[in-house]
């Protein structure tokens, strides 16, 4: 069987299984079993699948994932996140589209202390969306910022997806976590600019607040009391990694411990809240780790079948310039993002893309940030963007799905512009890791 026949067989079977609605984890495991029999030697291949699964789940580089997820779950279930939203709501006045601005600012802070994109979107959607609609905000200006800032969660550490990408792609996890900071905050700033511009151009989309503004220390006290500790947790995680005091895993553990301590100091931690946070962490981590179970074997089967080497050699011998190959890779990610989840995108593409990165000598951190932004866009692109479904679950039923799709369109275009900006100015991604880690 030639390499292209093997490629068609493996991806054809995978596509059929995914189209039937089978969860990605089970689809990859099924393909792995077929590939093990065909390419790894029958029973010996099946044993190799088991060994690879055990090795993938005991990989120490994956241990930051549950700690990062736990940070967000604790904040959400103890109510400290909601107090932070109230603090932003009180502090921000006189800005066009104020509640949409609050969504972006609060979401950015949550991105800095939460590893769960969906949780951030669900929280902001459940709390802010009803308020905005009740005050007369246009649904597009109400829903768009909440979904857009949820995607930024993937770039700003701590990020479970970033840890997973670094582990699967062989990129420095600490470097990749830090590399997403500048693009993530810059994207949030672009979102804010668009919101203010839209609110000024169409003031009927964002009616002015009817409540009287709070002045003096009473305006800023909640921000100082409830938001400063969250920012300090983010600083603790980043400084511990960049100064070499702790590994990414140890930094994640420090962040989780600091989050629990902050909640205890505010007397918002209860056994019930802790139980819910631990259960949520276990559920989300379990899904991620179960999908990882098939990653190593899938990549190995592609290699043994000759599909990886054959496709990489075809591209390398084609004489395409590096920019054309990179453009094709980005286009593939953007198209895949419309149909499959982010973890499946990584499992499908990384076995082919990382050899290209090595062949053309691209900086892995720079490429990793571009890859993350493309995956972030996948969360927002119809018809199957995960955050679109999350918003559909919290938005009123009278709002049609097409409005949800339309509300996110400007932010997708901003994300595409951000990809082009990072491509044109690589130091946006590599400058901070080089400064802090010397990478």
C-alpha angles and dihedrals in degrees: 000000000000122000094253092050089052090048092052092046096050097041093039091055091044092050093050092050093048092047090054088061096252110154113259093244093057092042093055092044091052092050089047091055092051092046092047091056094045102039110016100050113270112265092012088053092052090052088051089054089056093048092048091050092053091046093050094051094046092052105129092210090070096059095092089067099078092041092053091047091047091056092060095040092053093050093048098046096044092052095238090119091057091050088054090053090051089050092054090046091055096044100048113075137150094027120125110248090016099176092047088051089050089054092054095044095044092044091052091053091047089050087059093057105026132072096196119088095183092049091054092050093045092049096048091041093052095046107032105028095066090048093050094047091046090053092052102261115160108253091239094056090043100049102032099066093046092055095039096054090047088064092052086063086079092062104040114071137276091058125155091199091054091053090049093049092049091050096047096041097042093241123144104269095206090047093048093048091053093041091064095057100082096041090045096053091040091054090050089052090052090051090052091050092052093048094051091046092050093046091051093046093046107025091171088068092062114032116202118262115271095207121088113252119251116236137199126011092336088068096053102032096084089049091052094043102043106025104038093068090053091052090048090053089054091048091049093054094046096043092047090055099039095045092051093241092124142012119245089264093050091045090052090050090050090051093050092047092048090050092053091046092051091051090049091050090052089048090233096119117100132168090250093052091046091050092051091047092050092046091050091048092050092049096049094040091047092055092049095045093046090056090048087057089077099039102084095044093046091054091046093050091050089052095047092048090055092239095118097046092041095053094042091049091049091055094043093050093046091078093229113160117245095252091056092050091047091049090051091050092051091048091052091052093049092050093045090050089065092061115022137043123260097256091052089050090056094048092049100044110028096073087060102031101050094058086054090052090053093044094054094039096237119168105260092216092052092048091044091057091048088050092050093051090050090051089048088056088051089062089059105038122099142273101026106012107146094225091051088060090045091054091046088057094054102032120092113268092238090068105088120230091242088064089055089052092047093048093060098045097091091051092050089054090050088051091052089050088051090054090053091047093053090046091052096041109033094177088072085074103025102035099078096045089047090050098045102030103022090234 
